[in-house]
Amino acid sequence: MKTTFDTIVIGLGGLGAAALYWLSRELGADLLGIEQFEIGHTQGSSQDHSRIIRLAQHQDIYTDLARPAYAAWYEVEAESDVKLVHITGGLVIEEFGVRDTSRVGTRDLNGYRNAMTRRGIPFEALSAAEVNRRWPQFALKDNQAAVYQPDSGFVDAGKGVLTHLALARARGATLLDRTPVRAVAPRGQGSVDVETAQGVFHARAVVMATGIWTNRMLARAGVQLPLYGTQEQVTYFATPHLKECSPRHFPVWMFHGAHSFYGFPVYGELATKMG
Ligand SMILES: Cc1cc2nc3c(=O)[nH]c(=O)nc-3n(C[C@H](O)[C@H](O)[C@H](O)COP(=O)(O)OP(=O)(O)OC[C@H]3O[C@@H](n4cnc5c(N)ncnc54)[C@H](O)[C@@H]3O)c2cc1C
């Protein structure tokens, strides 16, 4: 097997798979992707059926990233003919009078409205009664209100990983799974050694997309980032109301109250999802 590449991408979760695909458009076969587990595994951050995508942000830095993110996904859809983005519209709901205001910052309806206004993103400000009238699946209370943004939706996260990797392979990239990288050793300018159980690979550049494992990768370089992991729980709720909860009839939503939650229509599993 070839051991020298222009670039090696370490970690093939959502970010690594996308990096591999976009690099493959320039580098083709001069590209290697390495994953410690099997492709599409469920031990990182990128598994499962859905991730919210939205222009409805409360900070400009995220709004400015969101538009190109939509464009990038649509390009991947066009090249693969795999549907990845599902537009459902999205609600951001706030419950007033119950939040720790010292920790809210711009993450309230005002913050969302201001950020969308600054960037010319259309939205509707809705009372609880209006939300309940338009989507009777919701039962908002009088001390709650919402903004609705019609471009919100979700991306099929698991399929997104596999689609990026398939397209990268089609352009000649090599994929190695079940291959933990043990160390990354810079060898002077323009040369990096990547050590694995299957041997040492060499590259001009390395992309580390190793998520919560990143500090292990950086140890040899003497760099540590302030990272800590959390285990996130999502729950699927079975419903007899499949049509009312389908992506055509049920928006993605985020709820900011004493606690924050978010949710999806029925997709992937025959159940709605909440996290
Ligand atoms: C429950 C949940 C809900 C979320 N909801 C949303 C949402 O609605 N919208 C949104 O935009 N984002 C959401 N996110 C965030 C988003 O999913 C993550 O930001 C994204 O998946 C991170 O991808 P990643 O590639 O950085 O990490 P990961 O998917 O963890 O990938 C890192 C990869 O590196 C590999 N790796 C690590 N070390 C090595 C090594 N030594 N050798 C080889 N391979 C290695 C790992 O095995 C793994 O495959 C959510 C995340 C979670 C967990």
Ligand as a Chemical Component Dictionary entry (heavy atoms), coordinates in Angstrom:
data_LIG
# 
_chem_comp.id                   LIG 
_chem_comp.type                 NON-POLYMER 
_chem_comp.pdbx_formal_charge   0 
_chem_comp.three_letter_code    LIG 
# 
loop_
_chem_comp_atom.comp_id 
_chem_comp_atom.atom_id 
_chem_comp_atom.alt_atom_id 
_chem_comp_atom.type_symbol 
_chem_comp_atom.charge 
_chem_comp_atom.model_Cartn_x 
_chem_comp_atom.model_Cartn_y 
_chem_comp_atom.model_Cartn_z 
_chem_comp_atom.pdbx_ordinal 
LIG C1  C1  C 0 -26.416 14.310 20.712 1  
LIG C2  C2  C 0 -25.824 15.371 19.831 2  
LIG C3  C3  C 0 -26.658 16.279 19.200 3  
LIG C4  C4  C 0 -26.131 17.248 18.368 4  
LIG N1  N1  N 0 -26.978 18.083 17.713 5  
LIG C5  C5  C 0 -26.489 18.920 16.783 6  
LIG C6  C6  C 0 -27.360 19.658 15.960 7  
LIG O1  O1  O 0 -28.589 19.550 16.083 8  
LIG N2  N2  N 0 -26.817 20.464 15.015 9  
LIG C7  C7  C 0 -25.462 20.564 14.845 10 
LIG O2  O2  O 0 -25.012 21.306 13.949 11 
LIG N3  N3  N 0 -24.607 19.874 15.617 12 
LIG C8  C8  C 0 -25.092 19.050 16.563 13 
LIG N4  N4  N 0 -24.243 18.299 17.308 14 
LIG C9  C9  C 0 -22.806 18.489 17.122 15 
LIG C10 C10 C 0 -22.255 17.687 15.938 16 
LIG O3  O3  O 0 -22.887 16.430 15.844 17 
LIG C11 C11 C 0 -20.755 17.527 16.172 18 
LIG O4  O4  O 0 -20.176 18.818 16.221 19 
LIG C12 C12 C 0 -20.063 16.734 15.076 20 
LIG O5  O5  O 0 -20.687 15.483 14.869 21 
LIG C13 C13 C 0 -18.612 16.545 15.491 22 
LIG O6  O6  O 0 -17.978 15.741 14.537 23 
LIG P1  P1  P 0 -16.455 15.393 14.708 24 
LIG O7  O7  O 0 -16.044 14.759 13.432 25 
LIG O8  O8  O 0 -15.702 16.586 15.201 26 
LIG O9  O9  O 0 -16.395 14.368 15.942 27 
LIG P2  P2  P 0 -16.627 12.780 15.964 28 
LIG O10 O10 O 0 -17.852 12.402 15.239 29 
LIG O11 O11 O 0 -16.512 12.365 17.386 30 
LIG O12 O12 O 0 -15.412 12.231 15.120 31 
LIG C14 C14 C 0 -14.102 12.131 15.613 32 
LIG C15 C15 C 0 -13.542 10.891 14.968 33 
LIG O13 O13 O 0 -12.150 10.792 15.212 34 
LIG C16 C16 C 0 -11.858 9.416  15.392 35 
LIG N5  N5  N 0 -10.578 9.309  16.087 36 
LIG C17 C17 C 0 -10.270 9.828  17.292 37 
LIG N6  N6  N 0 -9.012  9.511  17.645 38 
LIG C18 C18 C 0 -8.515  8.778  16.619 39 
LIG C19 C19 C 0 -7.262  8.144  16.401 40 
LIG N7  N7  N 0 -6.283  8.188  17.304 41 
LIG N8  N8  N 0 -7.066  7.462  15.249 42 
LIG C20 C20 C 0 -8.050  7.403  14.302 43 
LIG N9  N9  N 0 -9.264  7.970  14.478 44 
LIG C21 C21 C 0 -9.496  8.651  15.620 45 
LIG C22 C22 C 0 -13.034 8.933  16.227 46 
LIG O14 O14 O 0 -13.152 7.529  16.264 47 
LIG C23 C23 C 0 -14.186 9.625  15.529 48 
LIG O15 O15 O 0 -14.707 8.843  14.466 49 
LIG C24 C24 C 0 -24.729 17.335 18.171 50 
LIG C25 C25 C 0 -23.885 16.436 18.816 51 
LIG C26 C26 C 0 -24.427 15.457 19.628 52 
LIG C27 C27 C 0 -23.499 14.479 20.291 53 
# 
loop_
_chem_comp_bond.comp_id 
_chem_comp_bond.atom_id_1 
_chem_comp_bond.atom_id_2 
_chem_comp_bond.value_order 
_chem_comp_bond.pdbx_ordinal 
LIG C1  C2  SING 1  
LIG C2  C3  SING 2  
LIG C2  C26 DOUB 3  
LIG C3  C4  DOUB 4  
LIG C4  N1  SING 5  
LIG C4  C24 SING 6  
LIG N1  C5  DOUB 7  
LIG C5  C6  SING 8  
LIG C5  C8  SING 9  
LIG C6  O1  DOUB 10 
LIG C6  N2  SING 11 
LIG N2  C7  SING 12 
LIG C7  O2  DOUB 13 
LIG C7  N3  SING 14 
LIG N3  C8  DOUB 15 
LIG C8  N4  SING 16 
LIG N4  C9  SING 17 
LIG N4  C24 SING 18 
LIG C9  C10 SING 19 
LIG C10 O3  SING 20 
LIG C10 C11 SING 21 
LIG C11 O4  SING 22 
LIG C11 C12 SING 23 
LIG C12 O5  SING 24 
LIG C12 C13 SING 25 
LIG C13 O6  SING 26 
LIG O6  P1  SING 27 
LIG P1  O7  DOUB 28 
LIG P1  O8  SING 29 
LIG P1  O9  SING 30 
LIG O9  P2  SING 31 
LIG P2  O10 DOUB 32 
LIG P2  O11 SING 33 
LIG P2  O12 SING 34 
LIG O12 C14 SING 35 
LIG C14 C15 SING 36 
LIG C15 O13 SING 37 
LIG C15 C23 SING 38 
LIG O13 C16 SING 39 
LIG C16 N5  SING 40 
LIG C16 C22 SING 41 
LIG N5  C17 SING 42 
LIG N5  C21 SING 43 
LIG C17 N6  DOUB 44 
LIG N6  C18 SING 45 
LIG C18 C19 SING 46 
LIG C18 C21 DOUB 47 
LIG C19 N7  SING 48 
LIG C19 N8  DOUB 49 
LIG N8  C20 SING 50 
LIG C20 N9  DOUB 51 
LIG N9  C21 SING 52 
LIG C22 O14 SING 53 
LIG C22 C23 SING 54 
LIG C23 O15 SING 55 
LIG C24 C25 DOUB 56 
LIG C25 C26 SING 57 
LIG C26 C27 SING 58 
# 
